[in-house]
Amino acid sequence: MAEINETEYEFYMATDMSVDLNSSTDTLKGEVVYEMSKADIYILRNSIFARHGYSFKKKDLRSYFDRMSWYIPVHANIRAELTELEKKNIEILLAYEEHAEEYYDSFGR
């Protein structure tokens, strides 16, 4: 039996919430992000980069987004393409993701 990498395992714990929200077009509110699992926050944050065609180096992210019909990995650096809304959403997601990692276990809240 293969050993499961904890980071890869958490990625599979993501729920529909990480798909239902579009962090590139929706203004994320703290009260919504607070209720999300660590994996959902991680996927939602990285979906911003994926929508710009970022080619992920991390296997878990590449595997996840490769399953999305809209994902076309073509760029190594997309920072200049981020909108102000996306930058603000990344900030809030990072703040809550850090909190979730510090105070909650790998299964979320």
Secondary structure, 3 states (H helix, E strand, C coil): CCCCCHHHHHHCCCCCHHHHCCCCCCCCCHHHHHCCCHHHHHHHHHHHHHHCCECCCCHHHHHHHHCCCCCCCCECCCHHHCCHHHHHHHHHHHHHHHHHHHHCCCCCC
